[in-house]
Amino acid sequence: MSSETPRAGDLLVRTGAVVFLVGAVATLATVAPLFLGADPLPPAAYFVCMLMGVGFVISGAGVLRSIAEQRREARGAMDPAS
């Protein structure tokens, strides 16, 4: 366990990583029959592969949210009026 407090965007990054991994496993599962000479999977399996991109976008949104929060905190620390 980490003693760090969770920051804004951490949950998005973790969720995006899980979605990305599901898409990566689906991609491996859909490509494997092509190399093994088996029948290709149904089109629905190829749509699940799109989760790799979706997970990447979700993680990117989490990183951008974290950056925005850090900038806000830095501005607050530099502002003598607050």
Steps between C-alpha positions, in 0.01 A plus 500: 500500500609849425473779754432754223159658487312432178507795264247613244528287190648192670175306469473590132854381435438168677167450324660580166777249566248224573297583188819508295606158631160352415539636148855365476389151602216519247747605233723202575197271493385631163843492338593152626261310266659675203841356593366162606300444183170480689173665408493872579294621792165677449496875433395574859844385616663757273286774654628403846850567367401865473516514880876545472449845352218582739717404798783713366268801471360446852853481644601811309201686643609396849852625440370833369269532801793436733710760318220756530467438874875534555504828308211631709684407820821662376315820412337499844835462671651785296205736553565710813136617516367157598 
